[in-house]
Amino acid sequence: MSDFQPYEIIEGDYDKGMVLLADHATNLLPAIYGNLGLPQAAFQRHIAYDIGIEGLTRQLASSLGVPAVMSRFSRLLIDPNRGEDDPTLIMKISDGAIIPGNHLITAQEWDLRLNSYHRPYHNAVGSVLERVAGQSGKAPLVFSLHSYTPFWKTVARPWHAAVLWDTDDRAVTPLLAHLRAAGDILVGDNEPYDGALKGDTMYRHCMMKGIAHALLEVRQDLIGDEAGIAAWAARLAPIFAVMNDDPTLHEYRQFASRTGPY
């Protein structure tokens, strides 16, 4: 086993009660996996990571002074935003790209990736949430940051950003309102994806525990460079800060999931 670190914790003020998460922050792989049989160019695509999200997470964590947890392995190795029994946990084909290193995986290799990368990341998320709850004396408010492609196949995605969720709308409703208030962007509500996914990060750490949360997706062409990242960090930081001051978003309250019983 190498010394590859599967997650990074960005330290912040745990008393503030907010946590940022970035499941798909990087396109890194442990050296033992090479490129999983893919050309290097594949790791610059969305199939490998959420373009722009590492930079956005770092800037928001710095501006807000709050902790963040980021994965440090490519979703091509194993997807931290999937439940352990999800069939798409380790993808063999992603957006037309065949991933040779993910074919004919043994049960031993499957468990190795879970134990070495997926579970340590989630343990880190759980630990940070527990520390924030302990030091702030209240339920954390969680923002999970992702990005999506401007097109899917040949169909354009008009939304500049989107908020994805299951049934807990406590953080979703104000976030949508704040994002739309400026009037200069189109914001999707559970578009282009549905936010209800059994076993994913928000389900596991927030829905099941009654923690208010929102998953925010930003279109990748808008945060594909430093200027775009800075602009979106400046847009989001005051919104997150105002929401964090709302005591109703720091209460534990469990909602039933649209995916079925817990």
Summary of the structure (lengths in Angstrom):
residues: 262
radius of gyration: 17.6
end to end distance: 34.2
largest distance: 51.7
contacts: 851
relative contact order: 0.18
helix: 38%
strand: 16%
